[in-house]
Amino acid sequence: MKVLAGHGYTMVAVEYPRGYGTTYPKPVEQVNVRRSRVSHSQRGGSQSSPATIILAGDSAGAHIASQVALITADPAYASAAGTSPQLKAKQLSAMFLVSGAYDPSSVSFEGNDGGFSKRCPWAYLGDEKLPRG
């Protein structure tokens, strides 16, 4: 973010809830809302709606950003998820996603990391019954 800000881009770091008691879809809902309300201090703290947004994230942040992008770009997905996009589809110009979990059905629960692979989704979803499909 510092590098891009140094080149004149307005950057906003968005925090999302995590830890005990915070489960999906709360992080996606909160980032969906916060992404649309960018405060620009150079404009006296007024709210602004930027012409273009690039969603970016790493790891869990990439997963959350990808879902916000999908909610923004696909009205049917947004409806199925029980939410509505806070960005306009034309505002979303790109995504920069690193090391996110995009296909949970491809996760292996076997081997040395099987226990860890099970506990992460349980914590995020709040239920040990993982959706498959």
URBELWO-V124576 format. One record per helix or strand. SS is the DSSP state (2 for helix, 1 for strand). FROM is the first residue (numbers start at 1). TO is the last residue. If there is no record, write none. Layout:
# URBELWO-V124576
SS_FROM_TO + SS_FROM_TO
This chain:
# URBELWO-V124576
2_2_6 + 2_26_35 + 1_38_40 + 2_41_43 + 1_46_48 + 1_53_58 + 2_60_73 + 2_75_81 + 2_89_91 + 1_92_98 + 2_104_106 + 2_114_125
